Amino acid sequence: MKVAIASDHGGINIREEIKALLTELGIEFQDFGCECETSVDYPDYALPVAEKVASGEFDRGILICGTGIGMSISANKVKGIRCALVHDVFSAKATRGHNDSNMLAMGERVIGPGLAREIAKTWLTTEYEGGRHANRIGKISEYEQKNL
């Protein structure tokens, strides 16, 4: 698995925690920034990562900002992206198992580093179940194709 990761100024600390987790899990990743604590625009970081995931260059993407909301909204504008905003472990497992999410968004001002690591680990290690969920994902993909 290859993961793209980015944050805006509001998610730098948790991004570092998740990078450490990825290293511990032996997962290849690339960090797309940001490298400052001054205000930046989250779409400048979310959209390039989403495009890399959508193109297949990366298998999954992780985005962090203050709430995770702006990052998830931005990422979900890219065709083929299913970015889930997650702040609990149950949802992390469900969004991989049922929704085949390929991107995860979290908010540093909402959750702490320990919970962020637990969410990311669960999300990274949970497999998509397919089955009854495949038809639902297919409907999303069909809609995307019709509405380019």
Secondary structure as the mmCIF struct_conf table of DSSP 4:
data_model
#
loop_
_struct_conf.conf_type_id
_struct_conf.id
_struct_conf.beg_label_comp_id
_struct_conf.beg_label_asym_id
_struct_conf.beg_label_seq_id
_struct_conf.end_label_comp_id
_struct_conf.end_label_asym_id
_struct_conf.end_label_seq_id
STRN STRN1 LYS A 2 SER A 7
HELX_RH_3T_P HELX_RH_3T_P1 HIS A 9 GLY A 11
HELX_RH_AL_P HELX_RH_AL_P1 ILE A 12 LEU A 25
TURN_TY1_P TURN_TY1_P1 GLY A 26 GLY A 26
STRN STRN2 GLU A 28 ASP A 31
BEND BEND1 GLU A 37 THR A 38
TURN_TY1_P TURN_TY1_P2 TYR A 42 TYR A 42
HELX_RH_AL_P HELX_RH_AL_P2 PRO A 43 SER A 55
TURN_TY1_P TURN_TY1_P3 GLY A 56 GLY A 56
BEND BEND2 GLU A 57 ASP A 59
STRN STRN3 ARG A 60 CYS A 65
BEND BEND3 GLY A 66 GLY A 68
HELX_RH_AL_P HELX_RH_AL_P3 ILE A 69 ALA A 75
TURN_TY1_P TURN_TY1_P4 ASN A 76 LYS A 77
BEND BEND4 VAL A 78 VAL A 78
TURN_TY1_P TURN_TY1_P5 LYS A 79 GLY A 80
STRN STRN4 CYS A 83 LEU A 85
BEND BEND5 ASP A 88 ASP A 88
HELX_RH_AL_P HELX_RH_AL_P4 VAL A 89 GLY A 97
TURN_TY1_P TURN_TY1_P6 HIS A 98 ASN A 99
BEND BEND6 ASN A 102 ASN A 102
STRN STRN5 MET A 103 GLY A 107
TURN_TY1_P TURN_TY1_P7 GLU A 108 VAL A 110
BEND BEND7 ILE A 111 ILE A 111
HELX_RH_AL_P HELX_RH_AL_P5 PRO A 113 THR A 125
HELX_LH_PP_P HELX_LH_PP_P1 THR A 126 TYR A 128
TURN_TY1_P TURN_TY1_P8 GLY A 131 GLY A 131
HELX_RH_AL_P HELX_RH_AL_P6 ARG A 132 LYS A 146
TURN_TY1_P TURN_TY1_P9 ASN A 147 ASN A 147
#
